[in-house]
Amino acid sequence: MSNKYLIFGATGSIGSSLAEQLTNSDHEVHLIARNEDELKPLSEKLSCTYSVADVLEENFIDKVKADTSDFDVKGVAYCVGSIDLKPLKRVSESDLHNCMKLNLYSAIESIKGFQEELKKNNGSIVLFSSVAAQKGFTNHTIIATAKAAIEGLTVTLAAEFAPSIRVNCIAPSLTSSKISQSMLKSPVVAEALAKAHPLKRLGEGEDSAALAKFLLSDESSWVTGQIIGVDGGRSALS
């Protein structure tokens, strides 16, 4: 049986960059996303397997496990995310539930689904938070709450799973991606947001993907329980 890395949210900016970086380094990957029209061409480009699954649907993990039964899992990267911006007075319980389901609950289900395989293979898990979890931004109640929960999950599972499975978290700042396009469609706004970062640019998918690749690999075998900012210096220097 071969070992593979699972990438949830594989058609996003970070997920697709991570898949490409891993395959370029001769690692095998299995891609998971909900849109087959985007997923299939990526899998063909990288010559890898894939599952069409929506993490918002109940029992989505059963579909992924059925598709991956003929290989072992070495690592899991949960690259699914959202940008949910509203002032508190407009935040509904449904908003909170949907965001928590996408970012947190389904991440937990993904980990539970492959916990035993990861333990057997001394595997690694990479989760994704946001700079907004630790640095206050107006209108970020929904997403900051969900991503702060991811950071708590990271350190808890790192303790629970040691020494067999490593668990780390990447906290990006605003990254150029499909979900951020509505914020970046105005060149003036995009330039202002870029200048809010000490490194004076927005993130790209490959920025976070490069760190995710390292954290998934055995090169980071003495790294666990860490929440690492890939944010152009925004969390520490702004």
N, C-alpha and C positions, 0 to 999 in steps of 0.2 A: 504493500500500500504506500502511495506517495503522500507526503505532507503538503498541505496547502494553507494559504492564508485566506480567510474570509473577509470580504470588504462589503459591509452594509452601506448603502448610499453610494454605490459604485459609479453612478453617472454624474455625480456632483463634481464640482471643481477639485476638491481635495481628494475625494474617493477615486476619481479617474486618474489623477496625477499619481496617487499612491500605487494604483494598479500598474501603471506604466513603469514606474520606478522599480517596483518589485520584479516585474517580468524582465526588465532590462538587466537585472542582477541575477537572472536565472532562477528566481523563485516562482513557484506555481501559485496561482491565485484562483479564487472562485468569487465571481461578482454577484452581488445581490442588489436589486433595485426594482421599482414597481413598473417602470415604463420600458417595455420590451423594444419599442422602436428606437430607443436610445441605447439600450443595454446590448442588444444583439450585435450592432456594428462594432461596439467597443470590444466585445468578446472575440469577434472575428479578427479585429485588428491586432489583439494581443494573444490570440490563439489560446483562449482559456474558457473554462466552463462558467455557467451562470445559472441563477435562479431568478424567476420573476416572482416577487413577493412584496406585498405592501405591509410595512410594519404597523400600520394603523388597523389592520384586520386581525380579528381573533385567530389564534392558532397559526399565524404566519410562519412560526418557527418549525412547525411540522413539515411544511412544504420544503423549507430549506434543508432540514435534516434528511428528508427523503432523497433530495437531489445530491446530497453529499455523502451518502452511505458507503460509497466505494473508495473513499480516501480518508486519511487522518487529518485532523485540523491542528495546525501548529500555532496559529494566531488568529485573533479576531480584532478587526478595526471597525468600530461603529461610527461611521462618518455622516450619519443622518443629522440634519439640523434644520432650524427654522429661524426666521426673524419676525417676531411678533411684537409690534410696537403700538402701544396705546397708553393714554393717561389712565391712572388708576380708576377714576370714576366711570370709565367705559369698559373696564375689565369684568367679564362675566365668569361664572363658574365653568361654563363650557369652554371658554378660552383657555383657562388654566388647565382643565382636564385634557384637552386636545394637545396642548403643548407638552404637558407632562407625559402623555402617552407616547408621543413621537420621540421626545428626547430622552426620557428616563425609563418609563415602564418597559418599552420595547427593547431598550438596551439591556435591561435586567433579564428579560426573556431570552435574548440572544446569548447572553453569557451563561445562563442556566442550561440552555439547550446543548452547549458544547463544553461545559465545565469538566466533565470526566475525561474527555479527549484531551483537553488542554492540560489537565493534571498529568495524564499519562505521558504527554510529549514535552513536559516542562515548557509550556507555551506562554504566550504573552497576549495581553489585552490592551488596546489603545482606545480611549474614549475621548470625546471632544466637549469642552466647555466653551467659555467665551470670556473675553476681557471684561464684559459687563457683569460677570458673577462677583468680581471683587472690586470693581471701580464703578462708582455710581454714575448712571446716565439717565436723563429724563426719559420717561415713557417706556422704560425697559422692564417694568414689573414682571411681565409674564415670562419672558425669555431668561431674564437674570435669575429668577427663582428656580426655573427648571435646570439651568446650567450650574447653579450653586449646588443643587442636589446631586448633579453628576460628580462634582468635586468631592462631596461627602461620600458618595458611593465609591469613588476611586480609592480613597485612603482606607475605607472600611474593608473593601474586598482585597486590597493589597495585604492587609494584616491577616485576613481570614484565609487567603489562598497561599500565603508564603509557607514553605519555600518553593512550592511546585509551580505556581503561576504568578507571573509578574503583571501588575496592573498600573498603568500610567495614564495621564490625561494631558491633552494639549489644549491651551486656551488661546485661540486666535483673536485678533481684532478684525475689523471689517475686511473681508476678502472679496475680490472680484469674482462673482459667481452668478448663477442663474437667480438665486433667491435674493441677491443684493441689487439686481439691476434696476428695480424700481427706485431705489435710493440713489443710484449713481447715474440715472439717465440725464440729469442736468450736469453739464461739464463744470459749471460754477460750483455746484454742491459737491461734486466728486473731488474737485481741486481743494475745496475747503476741508473736506474730510481727510484727504491725503495729508494736508499740512498740519492737521491735528496730531499727527504721529511724528515723533522726533526724527525718524528716518525719511519723512516727507514723501511717502508713497503708501498706497493701499497694498494689502497682501495679495498674493497670488496662490492658487491651489498648490503649486509645487513647494511653496515655503513650508507649509504645515506638513505636506506629504513627506518631505525629506526627513523631518523629525520623526514622523510616524513610522517610516521605514526603519530607522535606527532603533526605535523603541520596540518594534516587533522582532527585530533580529537578535541573534545571540551576541552581537557586539555590545548590547546594553544589558548584559546578563547580571550586572550588579546595580541595576536601576529599577526601583519599584516604589509605588506610593507617591509619585511626583506629579505635580501640576505645573506645567511648563508653558510660559507665555510665548507665543509666536505672534507678536503684536506691534512690531516696529518701534518698540520702546514705550508704548502708550501707557501700560499699567504702572511702570516704574518711574518714568521720566516726565510725563505730562502733568 
